[in-house]
Amino acid sequence: MGYAVVLGEALVDLRDSECAGEPVYRRAVGGGPLNVAVAAARLGGAVQFVGSLGDDALAGRIRDLLAGVGVGLAGAVTVPAPTALAVATFAGPEPDFRFYGEPPSYGLLGPDDLDAELVAGAAVLYCGSIALLQPPTLAAARRAWGLASGLRVFDPNVRPRLLDGPAALAGLRAVVAEFAAGAHLVKLSAADAALLYPGEPEEGVAAYLRELGAGTVVVTLGAAGAVVAPAGADPVRVPAPKVDAVDATGAGDSVMGALVADLLADGEPAAPADWPGRVAFALRVAGLVCESPGGATAMPSRAEVLARFAG
């Protein structure tokens, strides 16, 4: 089966909540790539997390959560910085994040910090998210991309509040094109697509990324499901299951985690027609995540997904 390396950020979310009628912030371990790692591990995949973690008690909680679900930390490094925070507020199930921490603890992994043997031996390498907005970690991801001998998967996971104007957006668009060109799988959300390629329908965005060199592209559409554009086939829409969503934190990450777990278990699909079934399962994983608060802690096991959506 092999293992996956997930390279990116881990941080701590402060989630707007209440206790005994009083407003409070509830602490939760988060970060898109961390969620991907946890989701893939909970679904049976062997996963190693690669990234920079702070030197405080919050970083210890990140390590404890990852170790508790079986995610390896051999490629994680400790840096002299407090753990970055993401403050999440809600208007419905979708969170709005504002980020705190300078320099961000998650953006200090440099190319010389990589365990080259660990990265090169991975069956699947994930890179993406806001860690790539930091020059050291972008350089590390580029080195990892070059070292990879297995399948490469990419998710831009755009956070508009971290983009300071048109130049930053143009820079991110160039990074997305660079990584998509060498990716076997690209996953992005409809919101990502709309920001990066305004005015383009999701099928058009998928086709464009395929033209750049991506193998298969999946665009998640929230409650509407996903568009999947497999290599060698036209895009198709896959519906999402009906769920009672209370918190969408980590839902898109769980889709990627599910796809990574299936790539580890079975490799790439033998035929384009096999991709929609994999995406349908990933959407069921995301649906179950949306029914529980917590992001990383809401990631289900394969048995829980099968039980929830039996029949």
Rosetta blueprint (number, residue, H / E / L):
1 M L
2 G L
3 Y E
4 A E
5 V E
6 V E
7 L E
8 G L
9 E L
10 A L
11 L E
12 V E
13 D E
14 L E
15 R E
16 D E
17 S E
18 E E
19 C E
20 A L
21 G L
22 E E
23 P E
24 V E
25 Y E
26 R E
27 R E
28 A E
29 V E
30 G E
31 G L
32 G H
33 P H
34 L H
35 N H
36 V H
37 A H
38 V H
39 A H
40 A H
41 A H
42 R H
43 L L
44 G L
45 G L
46 A E
47 V E
48 Q E
49 F E
50 V E
51 G L
52 S E
53 L E
54 G L
55 D L
56 D L
57 A H
58 L H
59 A H
60 G H
61 R H
62 I H
63 R H
64 D H
65 L H
66 L H
67 A H
68 G H
69 V L
70 G L
71 V L
72 G E
73 L L
74 A L
75 G L
76 A L
77 V E
78 T E
79 V L
80 P L
81 A L
82 P L
83 T L
84 A L
85 L E
86 A E
87 V E
88 A E
89 T E
90 F E
91 A L
92 G L
93 P L
94 E L
95 P E
96 D E
97 F E
98 R E
99 F E
100 Y E
101 G L
102 E L
103 P L
104 P L
105 S H
106 Y H
107 G H
108 L L
109 L L
110 G L
111 P H
112 D H
113 D H
114 L L
115 D L
116 A H
117 E H
118 L H
119 V H
120 A H
121 G L
122 A L
123 A L
124 V E
125 L E
126 Y E
127 C E
128 G E
129 S L
130 I H
131 A H
132 L H
133 L H
134 Q L
135 P H
136 P H
137 T H
138 L H
139 A H
140 A H
141 A H
142 R H
143 R H
144 A H
145 W H
146 G H
147 L H
148 A L
149 S L
150 G L
151 L E
152 R E
153 V E
154 F E
155 D E
156 P L
157 N L
158 V L
159 R L
160 P H
161 R H
162 L H
163 L L
164 D L
165 G L
166 P H
167 A H
168 A H
169 L H
170 A H
171 G H
172 L H
173 R H
174 A H
175 V H
176 V H
177 A H
178 E H
179 F H
180 A H
181 A L
182 G L
183 A L
184 H L
185 L E
186 V E
187 K E
188 L E
189 S E
190 A H
191 A H
192 D H
193 A H
194 A H
195 L H
196 L H
197 Y L
198 P L
199 G L
200 E L
201 P L
202 E H
203 E H
204 G H
205 V H
206 A H
207 A H
208 Y H
209 L H
210 R H
211 E H
212 L H
213 G L
214 A L
215 G L
216 T E
217 V E
218 V E
219 V E
220 T E
221 L L
222 G H
223 A H
224 A H
225 G L
226 A E
227 V E
228 V E
229 A E
230 P L
231 A L
232 G L
233 A L
234 D L
235 P L
236 V E
237 R E
238 V E
239 P L
240 A L
241 P L
242 K L
243 V L
244 D L
245 A L
246 V L
247 D L
248 A L
249 T L
250 G L
251 A H
252 G H
253 D H
254 S H
255 V H
256 M H
257 G H
258 A H
259 L H
260 V H
261 A H
262 D H
263 L H
264 L H
265 A H
266 D H
267 G L
268 E L
269 P L
270 A L
271 A L
272 P H
273 A H
274 D H
275 W H
276 P H
277 G H
278 R H
279 V H
280 A H
281 F H
282 A H
283 L H
284 R H
285 V H
286 A H
287 G H
288 L H
289 V H
290 C H
291 E L
292 S L
293 P L
294 G L
295 G H
296 A H
297 T H
298 A H
299 M L
300 P L
301 S L
302 R H
303 A H
304 E H
305 V H
306 L H
307 A H
308 R H
309 F L
310 A L
311 G L
